[in-house]
Amino acid sequence: MTTTESAGPTAAALTVAQAAALAYVRSTAVVERPAALAALTRDLAAAGIDHLPQRLLATVDSVGRLTVNFHPDRLCADGRTVATALADDGVYRSQFVTGISNGGLTAYPGGDRDLWERRMFDGAYHGTGVTPEERPTYGGLNLLGHADGACPRFGSCHLRLRPTVLTRATFCLGDSHLGPRTVGTADAFEAVLAGLVTGTAATGECLGRTDTDVAALVRTLLDGPRAAPAVGRALDDYVEAQIHGVLDLAQDVEELVADPSFAGTETGAALESIAKRYGFPLRWHPGFVLAVDGVDPDFRGPAIPVLAERLHREFARPGDSVDAALIGRGAVSVVTEPARWADRGSAAETLQHLKQLWHVLVRYGTPAVT
């Protein structure tokens, strides 16, 4: 990612609101550039690394890929699964349009997502005439080549986007709902990279991995992703990306990477049809499986193992472990058979617990395919 003082990324297809949001974040990042470069230089020197920050920044452009994680079997507001909607429409849409989320469901006027987008983009999406379809979609910047994408907490599968989409993305270090101050764009990425290096030096963690130090991070960025990337399990530690403008499957997607639990299923067939229809490969990542009695009661709370046992008892096939497809069958049932789950409380609460079970699976599951 360059450090030139260009006019910033441009894209003819962006609306006025989208271009304004991109420009605002870039202007903020440019102001922070001198201090970020100084901090980056200092921290690299402290780690005994003699690479110039500019060289490191340049490698991010070639190594980094935007990924958009999603659960393909969840139901949209219109009753279609996410996979079916993608196959039919050829566009990945924001929560403001779909009415579903793998995070918080707050995409409505005055909701939390609406408020943080107002802050992040200086009200660019709150002008007269701006439509829900103009809102950004959310993903992450996969810097270390993780097989499960940059942000697996938001889904078992992901779209890997073409490098050209980087020019209309904005970035923040950490999740946007936390109001992060460290932001950037593709050509003003210094503050985000400096924040990654500083955080890695302080904690020994980076992008979901606890075995990564500053030197390891730099080596990975300079060398590029491995031929057989491992899962990253980055539930909380990631570079979030906000993608401005239409995310068109035929134009913007490089490949679809799916969880192997969907192979041979109706959802898997829908994923195959997406890849075939829009002209990119379908690849399977190693996935996650976990024995039902291996669900940790502390990581997301004691209600989660109880839910896992019930899910396994009512929806598992012979020999099944807990996997993404099993959790998805439960999530669909909560929406289509709410009375079946009434003893657990509201549907929203049960869906939240299923989401937390997915987090446990990502954190503690073993690869389904080796």
N, C-alpha and C positions, 0 to 999 in steps of 0.2 A: 504494500500500500504506500502510495507516494506521499511525499511531504511538500509537494509543489503548491504554490499559492494560485491554483487555477480557480476558475469560476465555480467549480464544484460539479458533481455529477448531474447530468441532464438526461431527460428521457421525454421524447415528444409525446408519448402516450399519457403522461401524467396530467391530472387535472390541476387547476390552480391551487386547490387545497393541498393536494399531495406534494406538489412542487414546493409550496410554502413550508410544509412540515419538514421536508428534507433540508431545505435551506436553513431553517431555524436551528436544527440540530447541528448542522455543519458549522454555522457561525459560532455556536457555543463551543464546539470542539476546537475550532481554530484559535479562539481566545486562550484555551487551555494548552495549546500546543507547546509554547516555549517551556513552561514549567514541567510538562509531561516529558519532553525530550531530556531535560536536565535530570529528572528523576530516573528515567530509563537508563541513561548513561551511567549514573551513579550506581544503580542496583546491579547492572551488568558488570561493572568494574569490581564491585564488592564480591561478586560470584566468580571473579577471575576469568571473565569472558571478554575477549578482545574484539568481538564483532561490533562494528558500528551500528547504532540503532537504525540508521537508514537501511542497512543491509537486512536486518531482521524484519523491519517493516515491509520491505519489498517481498520477502519470502511468504508473508502471510497472504498476499494476493494470489500466489500460485498454489499454496497448500490449502488455504481455507475454502470451505464450501458451505453455502447456506443449506440447512436442512429444515424441513417442516414436519414435525412429528404429529401423528394422528392415530386414533383408534379406528380402524376401518369398519368395525361392526356396530358402532354406536348409531343410534337413530337420530336423524335430523328432525327439526320441527315439523316437516311435511311427511314424516313417517318412513322416508327412505333411509337406508344405511348410508354412512359416509362414503363407503366404497361405491355404492350404486350412484350416489349423487355426483361423485367425481367422474364416473364413467359416462353418465348422462350429459353432464354440463360442461366438462372439460375445463373447469375453473375451480381453484381452491378459494373458498370464501371465508370471510371473517365471522366471528361470533355475532356481530351485529346483524348478519344476514341469516346464518344457520340456526341461531337460537340454542346452540349447544356449546359446551366447553369441557376441556379436560383439566381446566384450572377452576377459577371462580366464574360463576354465571352472572356477570354484572354489566353486560353490554347493552345498556338502555340509558336514555337520558337521565342524568343524575346518579347513575350507578357508579361503582368504584372504577370500572374500566373507563367509562366516559370521563370521569374526573381526572384520572391520571393521564389520559391522552390529551386532555386540555392543557395540563401542566407541561407534559413532555414536548408538545408540538405548538405551544404558545397559541392555543385556540384555533389552529389552522383548520381543524375539522369541525369547528363549531360556527362557521360563518353561515350566512343565509344561503339556502339552496344546496348545501352539502348533503349528499345522500349517504345512507348506511353502506352502500356498495363501495363508496370511496375510502372507507376506513382501511387501515393497514391490516395485513395478516401477520401472524407472529411465528417466528421460528428461532433458529440459533445458528451461530457460526461454528462449524465443526473444524476446529484447528488441529486436532490431534488424530483425525481420521477414525473416530470411534464408529464401530459397526452399527451401533444402535442409535446413531444420530447425535446431534448436539444436545437435545433436550428430551431424553426418553421419558421423563415424568409426564409428558403430554401425549404420549402415544407409543404403541408397540411397533408401528411402521413409520417410514418417513419418505418424503420426496427429497431427493438430492437435486438442487437447482443448478442451472448453468451459471458459469462465472459472470456472465453479463448482468445478472440480477443484482450482483453486489453494488452496482452503481446507483441503484435506487433503494438501498436499504439503509436504515439507521441502526445503531447498536448501543447497547448499554451493558455495563458490567453488573450482572445479577438481574433479578426479575424486575420488570417495570412497575409492578404493583407496590414495590418497596420504595419507590421514588429515588432511584439511583442518580447520583450526581455525575458519574463518569459515563460520558456518551461519546459517540463518534460516528463517522461515515467512512466509506471505503477509502476516500482520499484525505481523511483527517482522523486517523485511527490511533494516534500517538497516546492519548490519554487512556484508552481502553487497554492497549498493550502494556503501558506502564503500570496500570492497575493490576493486570494479571501477574506481571513480574514481581511487583511489590508484595502482592498477596501470597504468591508462591514462596517468596523468600521468608515471609513471616510465619507461614503455617506449614510449609512443606506439602501443600496440596495444590492441585491445579485441575480445573475442569473435570471434577469428579474422581480424580485419581489421588490416592494418598502416597503413592510411591514416586511422585514427580517433584523434583527440585528445579531451581532456575536453570541449571545446566542441562537437565533432561528436557525441559520445555524448549530451550533454545535449540538443542540438537534435533528434536523432533520437527521443529519448524524449518530448520535449515535442510534437513535430510528428506522431508516429505513423509507422507503416511506410508505405513508398511503394506506389503503386498496382501497380507492376511490380517486386517485390523481386528483388534479385540473390542469387546463392548466396553463402554466407558462408565456406565451407570451414573451419569452426571445428573442427579436429581435436583440439586440446589446450586451447583457451582458451574455456571455456564455464561457465555456471552449471548445475551438475547438479541435477536434481530427483529426489526419491524420492517416489513416489506411494503413499499408504497407503490400503488398501481396494481393493475390486474395481474394475478398469478395464473397465467395460462399454461395448461399442461403441455400442449403441443409445442409452445414456443420456449417455455422457461424451465422445463424439467429435464434433467440429465438421466436420472434413473429412479426407479421405485424400489425401496428396500423394505422387505416385509419380514414379519415374525414367522418362523416355521410352523407354529401351531395352526396357522391358517391353510397350510398346504393340504390340498385334497378336500377342502370344504367349499361351501357356497361363497363364503367371503373370499377365499383364495381364488376362486374362479373369477370373481368380480375384479380382483387385483390384476389377474392375468389379462382380463379384457381391457382394463385401463392401459396397461403397458402396450398391448398390441394396437389399440385404437389410436393412441397418441404418439407412438413411435419411439419408445425408449425401453431399455431392458428392465426386467423384473429380477431382482436378486434377493436371496434369503439371508438374513443375518443369523448368528448362532442362537438367538432366542434365550428365554429364561424358563426354567422349570423348578418347582419346589414341592417337596412332599408336604401333604396337608398338615402333618404334625410338626413340620419345620417352620411354620409361620411364627415369627418372633412377636411376643406379646408386648414388648416394650417400645419398639421402633415407632409404631403408629397407634399403640394402645391396645388394651385387652379385648376390645370388641372385635378386633380384626381376626384373630384365630378362630373365634366362635363363628364368624361369618364364613371363613374359609371352610370350616368343617361342614356347614350347611350347604354351601355352594357345591362342594365336592360330593356330598351325599345325594343332592337332588339333580345335579347337572353333569356330573363326570361320567365318562364312558369307562368301561373296564380297563384298568391299567393306567388311567389318567393321573397325572400330577396336576398341581395348580399351574396354569399357564395363561397366556393372554386370551386365548380363545374361550377358556372356561370362565374367566372373569367377564368376558364380553357376553356370554350367554346369560349370565346373571344380570348384567346391566340391561339387556334387552327385556328380560322378564320383569324387572322392576318397573319399566315403562309400560309394558303391554299387559301385565298381570299385577297391578298394584295391590289388590286384595291379598295376594299370596304372601306379601311381605309386610302386611299391616301390623303384625305383631312386633316388628322391629322399630316402628315409628314411621315417620314420614318417608316418602319416596326420596326426597332430597337428601335426607340423612343416610339412607341406605346406599344411594349412589355415591355419596361422599366416602362412605366406608369401603365401597368397592374400588374407588380411586386410590384410597390408602392401601388396600390390599395389593394393587398394582405396584405401588411404591415399594412395598415390602418385597415383592417378587423381583423387581429390578435390583434392589439392594442386596438380597441374599440368594437369589436364584442361581442355579448353575446352568451352563450352556445346554440347550436342548440338542444342539448339533455340534459335534467336535470335528 
